[in-house]
Amino acid sequence: MNRILVLITLSENGIDIIKSNPELPKKEMEYVNQWKQQNILESFFISVSKKDAVLIFQNIDEIKTKELIEILPYFPHMEKIEYHNLNKQF
């Protein structure tokens, strides 16, 4: 079963902007919850520092995954985004 692992790191400036705007996290989580309900987001992790996130997508390809990440409210504040195609073994 194929998966797309997405590793995201927010910029320092972006973290400050997000913290100062309480609506941004709410809007971000609306997307995450919607993807979970659509069964395209298998897992979602946030680091303790809240600077990094790991998302594991399923049932979509890398092109669609990139399109989804780019619509997130946090996208302009992302410093680094890595995409990894994986084969789930168990």
DAFENDA-V407472 format. One record per pair of residues at least 12 apart in sequence whose C-alpha atoms are under 6 Angstrom apart, sorted by the first residue. I is the first residue (numbers start at 1). GAP is how many residues later the second one is. D is the distance in Angstrom with one decimal. If there is no record, write none. Layout:
BEGIN
i/gap/d
I/GAP/D
I/GAP/D
END
This chain:
BEGIN
i/gap/d
1/86/5.5
1/87/5.2
2/84/5.6
2/85/4.5
3/54/5.6
3/55/4.9
3/82/6.0
3/83/5.0
4/52/5.6
4/53/5.1
4/80/5.6
4/81/4.8
4/82/6.0
5/50/5.9
5/51/4.6
5/78/5.7
5/79/5.0
6/48/5.6
6/49/5.1
6/76/5.6
6/77/4.7
7/46/6.0
7/47/4.8
7/74/5.6
7/75/5.1
8/44/5.5
8/45/5.1
8/72/5.7
8/73/4.6
9/42/5.7
9/43/4.5
9/69/5.9
9/70/5.6
9/71/5.1
10/41/5.3
10/67/5.8
10/68/4.3
10/69/5.0
11/66/5.9
11/67/5.7
11/68/4.8
14/63/4.5
28/45/5.7
40/17/5.4
40/18/5.0
40/19/5.7
41/15/6.0
41/16/4.5
42/14/5.5
42/15/5.5
43/12/5.7
43/13/5.1
END
